[in-house]
Amino acid sequence: MIQIQNEEPSINHKTFLPYCIGLGTIYLEELIQKQKQSPSFEQEYNLKYLSGIGNLFNVIGVDKCILEYSLDDSINTSQSFTRYLGVDPDWGLDSTFAMVVVQWMNGRMYVIHQEVHKNPLYRDMLRNSFSIIRFKR
């Protein structure tokens, strides 16, 4: 959105209207007070670009990509593979820290480990990340 907003020259005229311009006309004060409780309020009503809200991927598309499998059935111990650790440290007020380990093998990506922690301590997640990295099958 920021690229569209700042696009110059643009063939489109863009008007940006925060909620305060519509108070008392298209928005009732009671509605705005209720909407302010939503985590997406700043994005939806106040023209701010936020991370951590919404979905980048279409849920139906993701569901089509998921295949249940047994990793033990697909691994030949002589095969080589590469593993990656992904970390999403959402350090917000109500943070959820997520980790996932994927393994690339035979042209496919396998999720071999995932975990989620609510409001964790930084040192605990650092220790946990190193523990996962040292994990050997």
N, C-alpha and C positions, 0 to 999 in steps of 0.2 A: 504494500500500500504506500509506503514512503516513496518508492520509486515513481509510482503513478502520481502521487501528490506533487513531487518535485520535478516532474517531466517538463522540460522546456526545449523547444517549443512544443506546445500541446495543441491538438486539434479540438480538444474538449475544454469547455469552461467548467471549472470546479469551484463549488461553493462549500465552505466548511462551516457548519453551524453547531456549536456546542449547545447542550441542553438549556443553558441559562437564557439563551435568546428566545426559546419557545415557552419559558415559564409563564403560566397564566393564559396562554393561547392554545398551543397544541399539547402542552404538558401541564397536568395539575400538580401542585406542590406535594400533595399526598402521594401521588404516583412516584415522583422523584425521590421522596424520602424512603419509600419502600424499595425502589430500585437501587438506592445507594447501599443496600445490604448485600447486593450481588457482587461477587468478585470481578465480574466483567463490566461493572458500571463505568469505570473510567474509559474503557475501550468503546463501549456502546453509546455512551451519552456525552463523553467529554473529549473526543477526538485524540485519544492517546493510544499509541501502539504498545501493547503489552506482550510479554512472553509468558508461557505457561498456561495460557487460556486458549481453549479451542482445540481442534484436532487438525494436524497437518495432513493426516492420511484418512482416506475414506474407510470407515469401519467395514463396510461390505467388501471392499477390495482387500483389506487385510485378512478378513475371515476366509476369503478364497485362497489366500496364500498359505494358510496354516494346514499342516499335514501332521497328524499324529504318527509317531514312529518310536521305535525302540532303538536307542543309540547302540546298545550292545549288539543288535542284529546287523548293524551297518558298518561296524568297525572291524577291520582286519588289523591286527596289531602291527603288521609290517607296513601299513599305509602311513604316509605322512599327512599331517594336517596342520592348519594354522588356527590359533584361538585368539579371540579379541575380547577385551573387557570394556564394556561401555558403562559410563557412570553419568547419572543425571542428579547432580547435587542441588536440588531445589531448596536453597537456603532462604526461605521466606518465613513469614510469621507462623504459618501452619505448614511446615515443610515436610515433604516426602522425598526421601533419598532412595534412588533406585539404582540397581546394578544388574547387568546382564552379561553372561559369557556366551559367545557364539563360536562355533567351530566351522571353518570352511573345509569341506572335504568332498571329494568326488563331484565337484561342480555345484555343491549345495551348501546352504548355510543352515546349521543346526543350532538351536538354542539348547545349551547344555546346563545352564544354571541361571536363575534369576532370583532376586530378593528385593524387598521393599522395606524401608524403615521409616517410621513416623517420628519426626523431631529428634533425630539422633545427634549425638555429640560428634564434633569434627574428628577428634582423636580416635573415636571408636570406628568411624567409617574409614579413616586412613588405615588403621590396623586391619580392618576387615578386608579392604581392597588388597593390601599386601598378602594377606592370607589366601585370598582367591587366586592371585597371580602365581603364588608358589604351588598351588594345587596341581598335582600330577595324577593322571589316570593310570 
